[in-house]
């Protein structure tokens, strides 16, 4: 399982986000974790991670709505892959509701 760490900070590029991981989160950007950052308006996220060749950066901006963001005192939240997927889709991942599945009719 991969740990996802979320922190609400102003968005920057590779160097700025790597610096925030080291200085604010007290972690190593090359640790194997995925670090998720949200912009102030809540409409944009950037994800920083490292592969064997270097740092990678993914960005997503919502045209409508905002990313659902957790409230935390520590600045870090560990998410499952499913929770991260819901966050990126704009779904309220803290209290997801299973939709009713249609039954098989014969």
C-alpha positions, 0 to 999 in steps of 0.5 A: 500500500502506498501512503498519500500525504496531503498538505494545503499549500500554495502551488509551485513547481518541482523545486518548490514542492520538493522543498515543502516536502522536506521542510514542512512535512519533514519527509524525503521526496524520494521516499516512495510516497506520493505527495498531494498539494492543493491550491488555495481556491481548491480547484487545482491539485498537484501530485509529486512523486519519484520514480527511478529516473527522478521526480514526476509532477501531475496537475489537475484543475477542475472547471467546476467545483472544488477538490474535497480536502481533509481538515488536519492538525498535522498537515498530513493525511494517509489515503488509500489508492481508492481514496486518492482516486475519489479525491481526484474525481471530486468525490467526497472520499471521507464518507463515500456511499455505495450505489445500488448495483443492478441485479442479474435478471434471467 
